[in-house]
C-alpha cells in the first residue's frame, strides 16, 4: 500500500492559505513543507484573511478542533480572549460585569475546561481550576485552538475541551521586523446614570517582532493596557429560604413538606448602582535562538496584572423571615412574589442603605523554556520547563446604614416602623414602595451602623517538566510514533480574614452608629428604567471611616473570635472560626506518560490520517485540614493560636489525601473523501479534576460513647476527577476557491459523576488518615471498646452522571467570486444544539425542582456578517444563547436560571495609509441585560444593565 500524498489541487489550495497565514505555526506532519511558488494565490486581507487562516488550521489539525488566528499581534479586535473564543461553534460565555470571563464548551461550564498557554498548564485567579480568560489580552495572543477531542500527547484535564493559547514565535514571522501599535479611547454610555462612575477609558498596546543574526535570533515584545469603566444598574432577588402561612387557607396541604400549610418566602432583594474601574496590564517577552537548522531554543514570559476597584450603592431589603407580618400576598404557586410586609417585634424586617467597596488585585505569571532538537532524519526531541502562578487578593468592604428616629438624638434609636410593599414582575423590574423612602436621603435620619472587611486571598502555582519524543517510521499504516512524560507539582493556598464593627440589624450599644455630615454624603437619584426607585445617600467611604476611626481603621485578621473551644475571646462576641477553617493548602503531584502512533495510510483508495494512543496519569493529592476532635489530646488536639493570640484547643492539624492512577485512551481518524471534503471520527476517555478549592476545607471526626465514628467536611480532599467517554463524528467541506467551508458535527459524552454532598456509610476514617482511636473506654464499665466506622458526610463524586450530546453546524464564506464591489462580502456563522439528561436539584426558588446542567444552553447561534473593499472594512457580530443555568450575578453560590440573551457587537475600520488604520467599535450594541430567575420567570433573580462600550482609535503597523 502506497503512502498517502496530498493531491495537486490540495497543494495549490494549501499554498494559497500558507501565503495568507504567513507561515502558520501548525505542526501537523500531514502538512506539506514545500510547494511550488508559481501557484495562483487568491488575495484576501484583514478579517477575511484571519478566517481563512483559521479554517486552514482546522482543516489540517489531527483532532476535532476550532481555531482562531490573528493576522498579527494586536490584530484581534476583542477585549480579551474570552470574547474571541465565543465566536467559535459550540462555545458560549457567562457575562460578568458586562463582558465574557469564563467560557462554556458544548454545554459544560468553565470547571470542565482545561487551558494551556504555549502548551503549558495554566493556573487561575478564580480560586478553582476555571481560567478567567479576561486575564489574557487578545493583543498578545497570536492564535488559539479549542480541542474538542483529545489526543494522547495533550495534557489531560478537559472533559469539555482544551483551550490552547499561543503567543508569538518571532522566527516564524514573515517580516524581518514588525511593529504594531493600537491606541483607542473608550466610553460607556450608561456610566452617566451611576453617580461617581467613570465614563471614559482607554486601550493601548504595542508589540514588536524582529529577527537578527542571519535569522537565527528572534525577539518578541508586547505590552497591552486596558483601562475601562465597569458599571451596572441592577436588581437582585435573594433566595426563598424560609416559609410562612401567608394565605391562611383552610386545609392547605400543598406547601413545604415540613409544614404543608406554609408558603415559601424570600429573604429579600437588592437595588443597586454598581461602578468602578478595571485596569489590566499585560506583558509579553520571547527570545528564540536557532544556531543550527536542527535545533531551536525558546524562552518566553507572559504576565498579566488585572486590578478591579468597584462600588455598589443602593438598598438591601431584608423582609424579616416568618416573624414579619404579611398582607395581600401575591403567589406564584406556593411562593410569595409580592406582599405588604411590616416589621414586628420578633422580625428583622429592615432596609439597609449599602455603600459597598470591593477591591480585587489579580496577578498571572507564566514562564517557560523550550528546546526542540531534530536529532536525525527520524528522531526529534522536545524538552520543556515551565512555571505558572496566580495570585488573587480580593477585599470585600461593606458599609451599612440604617434609618434612625432622630440621628441627632443623644442616644439615637433605630426606627422600627418599617413597611415594605413589593411586587415582582418576572423579567421586568419590580414595583417597590417604602414607608421610610423620604428618610433614605436625609442625614438627620440615616446613620452608619456597621463596617466590615472580608479579604479572601488565594495563591496557585504549578511547576512542570515535560519531555517528548517523535520517531518517524517506514510503515504503510503508521507514519510516526510519539511518546513522552510530564511531571507537575502544584500548590494552592487560601487565607480568609475579617474585621467587623457595629451591627447591620439594629444599633449597637457597645459600638454605636455614626452620624453623617453633608461633607460625607451625596444624594443619588435613579435614572432610566430605574428612575421610580427612591433616592438615597451615597457615602464617601474614606471620610466616613476617618470620622468613625480617627486613630486609623483597624485591619482584618484571621481569628477564632468567640468560637467553641476558646477560653478568652478578647472581647469578640462573634464566632469567626471560618477564617481559619476555610484557610489552608492543597498539594497535587501529577506524573503522566503517553505513547501515540500517527496514522497515514489508505482505505479503499481514500487517504486516512489520524492517531491512536493512551495516556497514563498518576495523581497524588492532599490538603491541610483542621480536624475537630473535641479537644482530645490522644487524637492530636493542639492549642492553635490565631493572629490575635486567641487559643482554641478543639482541633488537630492534619494532612489528608489520596492517590489514584488513570488510563486515558484516545483515537482520532480523518478520512479524506476527496480533495475538498473529509470525515472525522474521534473517541476517547477524558477527565477533569475536581475544583482545587473543593479539595481543601475543615473536617471533623467524633467518636460517640458507644464507639461509633462519624464525621463531616464541607469539601473533600478525597474527591476524584470527573470522567467521561466521548465520541465525535464530523464532516467538513472546503470550497474549491479556498474561501470558506461547511462543517457538521455530532458529539456524545457519557459523564460518570458530579460533585454532590452525600453521606458515606461505613467510611474508613483511619485508613483515610483521620486521627481516630482504635479503642475507647466505656463510660460506665470502664472497659476498652473497639471503635467502628460510621457515617462521613462530605462532597463526593455521586455516580449520577449521564449523557451530553449535540449537533454543531458551521458555515464560512468569503464571496470572492462576486463582481466588485461585492467580492468583499462574507459571512461566518455557526449553530449548536446541546441536550443532556443530567440535572441537579435546587430549592432556591422555594419548591424543590430540577434544573439543567450549569453552562448548558440548548441552542447557541453565532453569526458575523463582514465586508471589505480596498481600505474599508466592517463587520457585525451577533451571539445568541437560550436559557441556561449559572451562578447569579453578585450572589455567589446561588445557581439559578438565566434567560436567553443576544449580544451584538459592531466594528468598522478605514485604512488611512499603508500603515495607519482608524477603527470604531461598539460592544453590546443593544445594551442587552442579563436576567435570571428562580425556577420560574415570575420569581425574579437578577436584572442587570451594563451599557454600551464604544471604542475609537488607531492602529499603526509597520
C-alpha positions, -999 to +999 in steps of 0.1 A: +000+000+000+015+033-010+018+061+015-007+090+011+004+122-006-017+153-010-032+159-044-020+188-066-053+207-061-050+204-023-013+215-026-025+246-045-052+254-020-028+250+008-002+272-009-028+300-011-036+295+026+000+294+035+006+327+019-023+341+038-012+326+070+023+340+069+039+307+079+013+293+103+027+276+134+007+244+128+029+214+134+009+185+119+030+161+099+003+159+072+010+195+061+034+197+032+066+216+038+073+228+003+050+237-026+056+253-060+060+291-058+041+298-091+007+286-079-021+311-081-029+328-048-063+343-041-058+376-023-078+383+008-069+406+037-079+417+072-107+398+089-112+376+059-075+365+059-077+356+096-109+335+090-093+316+061-061+310+081-082+296+110-101+273+086-068+261+072-055+252+107-088+234+115-086+215+082-051+201+088-055+195+125-053+159+137-081+164+162-116+178+162-109+214+169-118+251+163-092+277+156-086+314+159-057+330+141-046+366+143-031+384+113-005+398+136-001+406+173-027+432+181-049+422+152-077+406+172-104+432+180-117+416+212-112+430+247-099+396+259-096+360+247-129+352+263-147+374+238-127+360+209-134+323+219-172+329+220-172+333+182-164+296+177-190+269+172-203+253+204-188+279+227-206+305+248-198+327+278-212+339+310-210+377+312-196+392+344-196+429+346-209+431+310-182+411+293-172+375+290-148+359+315-153+322+317-165+301+288-188+271+283-179+244+258-206+221+245-229+227+274-202+223+301-191+252+324-156+265+330-147+240+356-146+213+329-124+234+305-087+228+306-064+257+294-028+260+283-006+288+272+021+277+247+013+241+256+017+246+293-009+242+321-023+275+334-035+282+370-061+307+377-071+336+399-106+322+401-098+302+432-107+270+413-094+255+381-116+277+358-094+300+338-106+336+337-099+344+300-104+381+305-069+380+321-054+374+286-054+404+263-062+395+228-034+418+216-008+395+230-022+362+216-013+352+181-036+321+179-060+300+199-073+265+194-102+247+211-096+209+211-129+192+214-114+158+210-081+150+228-050+130+217-026+112+240+000+139+238-023+166+251-022+174+288-053+158+305-079+178+323-107+189+298-140+169+298-155+199+279-124+206+259-089+221+260-082+257+251-047+263+238-035+299+236-003+307+217+020+337+218+043+347+190+073+328+178+094+356+163+115+334+140+082+323+123+073+359+114+074+365+077+089+400+081+123+409+093+109+435+117+073+441+126+059+468+149+022+472+157+006+498+180-031+503+190-044+533+207-082+535+215-104+557+236-134+541+253-168+553+265-196+536+284-230+552+277-246+541+309-220+554+333-237+588+334-266+571+352-244+559+380-232+585+405-194+589+407-189+563+379-161+566+354-173+572+319-141+571+298-113+546+294-086+536+270-070+506+254-033+508+243-010+481+230+025+478+215+042+448+200+075+442+182+089+411+165+124+411+150+149+386+135+187+391+139+220+373+132+210+359+098+176+350+111+190+328+139+178+350+168+143+362+172+128+386+197+092+394+205+080+421+229+045+431+237+025+453+261-013+458+263-031+481+287-069+482+293-084+509+315-122+508+314-152+518+335-173+489+349-209+500+355-242+483+361-276+491+373-292+461+389-320+444+408-310+412+426-335+389+441-325+368+471-333+331+477-366+318+491-350+303+522-380+303+547-417+296+549-448+311+565-485+306+561-494+339+544-527+330+527-545+315+557-563+290+536-581+262+555-569+226+547-539+239+527-516+210+522-497+219+490-468+237+507-434+226+521-430+191+533-422+203+569-453+224+571-477+219+541-499+249+551-470+273+546-458+292+516-422+300+506-409+335+513-379+353+501-350+366+522-354+399+503-339+418+474-313+444+464-315+476+443-280+488+434-258+511+413-225+494+406-195+513+393-158+511+392-126+509+372-107+480+358-071+482+348-053+454+331-017+455+321-003+426+301+033+419+292+049+395+267+085+387+260+100+359+240+135+352+227+141+324+202+175+310+191+182+287+162+220+284+159+217+254+135+190+241+113+180+212+136+179+230+170+158+257+184+157+272+219+129+295+231+122+312+263+090+332+269+072+351+296+037+363+299+024+385+328-010+400+335-020+424+362-057+429+365-069+454+392-105+460+398-119+486+421-157+488+424-185+501+445-222+490+449-246+515+464-283+514+470-306+493+491-306+458+506-341+449+517-345+422+543-381+411+545-377+397+580-385+360+578-416+342+591-420+366+621-427+395+598-464+405+591-476+397+556-506+412+540-521+410+505-497+383+493-492+375+456-483+340+449-467+320+421-477+285+431-467+283+467-441+310+465-447+346+476-437+371+448-453+402+463-468+414+495-471+443+520-446+434+547-444+450+581-418+447+608-429+431+641-411+429+675-399+394+665-388+401+629-357+416+614-375+435+586-354+464+575-340+484+546-302+488+547-286+516+527-254+500+514-222+515+503-200+485+494-164+489+484-146+460+467-110+457+455-096+427+436-059+426+426-051+397+404-017+385+390-010+359+364+026+349+355+037+322+330+073+314+322+088+287+301+118+274+283+115+250+254+142+232+234+134+215+201+161+192+187+159+173+154+184+146+163+184+130+128+161+124+099+138+102+121+141+113+157+132+146+173+132+155+210+114+183+227+120+194+263+100+220+282+102+235+317+075+259+329+061+278+358+026+292+360+014+311+391-016+332+400-024+354+430-057+370+439-062+395+467-100+402+469-111+426+496-148+430+502-156+461+522-192+467+533-206+499+549-242+495+561-266+523+572-300+522+589-327+547+595-329+563+629-358+580+646-336+610+651-299+608+641-292+639+662-305+625+695-280+619+723-288+582+721-302+576+687-328+548+683-333+526+653-366+533+636-386+500+639-415+514+620-407+496+587-432+488+560-423+474+526-445+468+496-432+449+466-444+431+436-421+411+413-428+414+376-409+385+362-381+396+339-392+432+342-383+454+371-404+451+403-428+475+418-415+487+452-426+511+480-412+520+514-428+540+542-393+553+551-385+564+515-381+601+523-356+592+551-332+574+528-317+606+516-319+625+549-287+629+570-309+636+600-323+601+598-296+579+582-268+566+604-239+543+596-244+512+617-218+487+606-185+484+587-170+451+576-139+440+556-137+404+544-104+397+525-101+364+505-065+357+493-055+328+471-023+317+455-019+289+430+013+277+414+024+248+392+059+239+381+061+214+353+087+194+334+080+177+301+100+156+277+086+144+243+100+122+216+089+116+180+103+089+157+094+087+120+086+052+108+089+034+075+054+019+075+024+018+052+000+024+081+018+043+108+039+073+099+055+080+133+053+072+170+053+098+198+059+092+234+068+113+264+063+121+301+053+151+322+057+158+359+039+187+376+039+200+412+010+222+422+002+241+454-029+261+461-034+281+492-062+303+506-063+327+535-095+343+550-097+371+575-122+396+589-129+429+606-164+439+617-176+468+637-212+477+646-244+459+637-263+457+604-297+446+620-300+474+646-279+500+665-252+485+687-248+499+722-211+490+726-202+500+690-227+529+684-237+542+650-220+572+634-237+604+625-233+616+589-224+651+577-230+669+544-193+666+536-196+628+537-227+624+516-243+630+483-280+624+473-283+599+445-313+597+422-321+567+400-323+572+362-336+554+331-356+522+337-349+525+375-360+561+379-390+554+400-369+540+429-364+563+459-333+585+463-306+575+488-274+588+503-241+578+488-214+580+514-177+589+509-160+558+524-127+574+534-144+604+551-168+582+570-140+559+582-118+587+592-146+601+613-155+568+628-120+556+634-099+587+640-069+566+650-070+546+618-092+519+605-084+485+622-072+459+598-088+425+592-072+395+610-075+357+609-092+349+642-112+324+662-133+352+677-158+338+702-157+303+688-163+270+706-130+258+722-119+294+731-114+304+768-106+341+763-122+357+732-106+390+740-138+409+736-151+392+705-188+383+706-190+366+672-177+333+660-151+338+633-137+303+632-144+302+595-114+324+589-091+296+600-113+266+588-116+280+553-079+287+551-053+261+541-033+245+513-038+218+486-010+198+471-011+180+438+017+160+422+010+145+388+032+121+368+019+114+333+033+093+304+019+086+270+025+068+237+008+076+205+012+064+169+003+087+140-017+071+112-010+079+075-025+052+052-052+044+027-086+027+030-104+017-002-082+042-021-090+070+003-064+087+025-068+081+062-049+102+087-051+104+125-036+090+157-042+064+184-027+064+218-031+061+256-021+084+284-013+071+319-016+095+349-006+091+385-021+117+408-011+123+445-034+149+461-036+161+497-049+191+517-043+206+551-073+204+574-082+214+609-099+183+622-124+189+651-115+162+676-133+179+706-100+187+723-089+151+727-051+152+730-050+114+722-064+123+687-039+151+682-057+181+696-034+211+699-036+247+712-040+266+679-032+303+682-047+329+658-032+362+648-047+379+679-032+353+703-066+337+709-062+299+717-085+272+705-079+236+718-106+217+699-087+210+667-060+187+654-039+198+623-038+171+597-030+164+561-055+142+543-054+130+507-055+101+482-036+087+452-051+073+420-040+062+386-059+067+353-056+054+318-070+076+290-071+060+256-079+082+225-085+077+188-086+104+160-094+094+124-096+117+094-108+101+061-101+122+030-132+117+009-119+138-019-098+169-024-124+191-007-141+170+019-132+149+049-149+128+075-136+128+111-142+103+139-129+106+174-133+085+206-117+090+239-119+087+277-114+121+292-111+136+327-114+168+346-101+171+382-124+185+408-122+222+415-090+226+435-107+247+462-131+218+468-102+196+479-095+219+509-116+225+540-123+217+576-131+182+587-144+166+619-144+131+632-162+124+665-164+092+685-197+086+703-199+069+737-207+036+721-176+038+699-191+048+665-171+073+645-190+099+625-176+129+606-182+157+581-164+181+559-176+210+536-151+199+510-132+167+505-095+160+498-105+126+485-125+139+456-117+120+424-119+136+389-149+137+366-147+111+339-164+109+305-164+087+275-169+108+244-175+103+207-173+128+178-183+124+142-179+154+118-180+162+081-161+192+067-163+205+031-138+232+019-148+253-012-128+250-044-118+286-042-103+281-008-125+308+006-147+290+030-162+258+043-192+240+056-190+217+086-214+195+106-206+176+138-223+152+162-209+146+197-219+124+226-204+124+261-212+100+289-202+116+322-197+093+351-203+116+381-206+151+396-198+166+430-226+164+455-228+165+493-237+130+504-234+107+534-210+078+531-218+048+554-190+026+569-164+052+559-128+040+567-117+070+588-084+056+600-075+043+566-081+077+551-058+094+576-081+107+602-069+109+638-093+084+654-086+058+682-088+021+678-105+018+712-123+040+737-132+035+773-168+026+781-180+055+804-200+030+825-180-002+827-146+013+822-137-014+797-120-009+763-144-009+734-133-012+698-144+017+676-164+012+645-168+032+613-200+052+609-211+079+585-190+106+568-209+135+552-189+153+526-186+163+490-184+132+469-185+121+432-221+109+433-221+084+404-251+102+390-238+113+356-254+110+323-251+120+287-245+153+269-250+152+232-254+176+204-251+189+169-229+217+156-231+234+122-207+259+108-206+279+076-179+304+065-178+320+031-158+349+017-176+357-016-146+365-037-163+351-068-188+380-068-182+411-090-167+442-075-175+457-051-195+428-037-165+404-037-155+418-002-187+404+014-186+374+037-203+355+064-192+334+093-219+316+112-225+286+135-253+269+153-251+243+180-278+223+197-269+206+230-291+184+253-284+164+285-302+141+308-281+154+337-298+177+362-294+190+397-318+197+425-324+233+437-347+248+463-336+284+460-370+293+445-389+275+472-402+243+457-375+216+452-372+213+414-346+200+390-325+223+368-303+217+339-265+213+339-247+246+346-235+262+314-258+243+291-279+263+265-299+241+242-294+265+213-264+287+206-261+308+175-232+329+164-232+350+132-208+375+117-215+395+086-185+412+072-174+433+043-142+448+030-134+469+000-100+483-006-092+503+026-126+499+042-137+470+064-168+465+086-185+436+105-215+429+127-214+400+151-245+386+170-242+359+196-274+343+209-278+316+236-310+305+251-318+297+287-290+283+308-281+278+345-252+296+362-242+315+393-263+345+399-245+378+393-231+393+426-246+364+447-221+335+448-235+300+454-269+310+441-271+288+410-301+300+391-318+300+357-307+327+332-329+339+304-318+338+268-297+367+255-284+382+223-253+403+224-244+423+193-210+439+185-201+462+157-168+472+142-156+493+113-123+505+101-106+525+074-070+523+063-058+559+060-023+548+048-005+515+043+004+516+080-023+536+097-059+524+103-087+542+121-112+519+139-146+523+156-160+495+177-193+492+197-197+463+221-231+453+234-248+475+208-283+470+221-274+472+258-286+436+264-291+430+301-285+397+319-317+384+336-321+354+358-349+338+378-355+311+404-372+281+387-400+302+370-397+336+354-421+351+380-395+346+407-371+373+397-334+367+402-312+394+385-319+422+361-286+439+353-278+465+326-241+472+317-244+498+290-227+500+256-189+502+253-177+524+224-141+524+212-125+548+188-088+548+179-060+540+155-038+510+146-003+515+133+015+486+117+049+487+101 
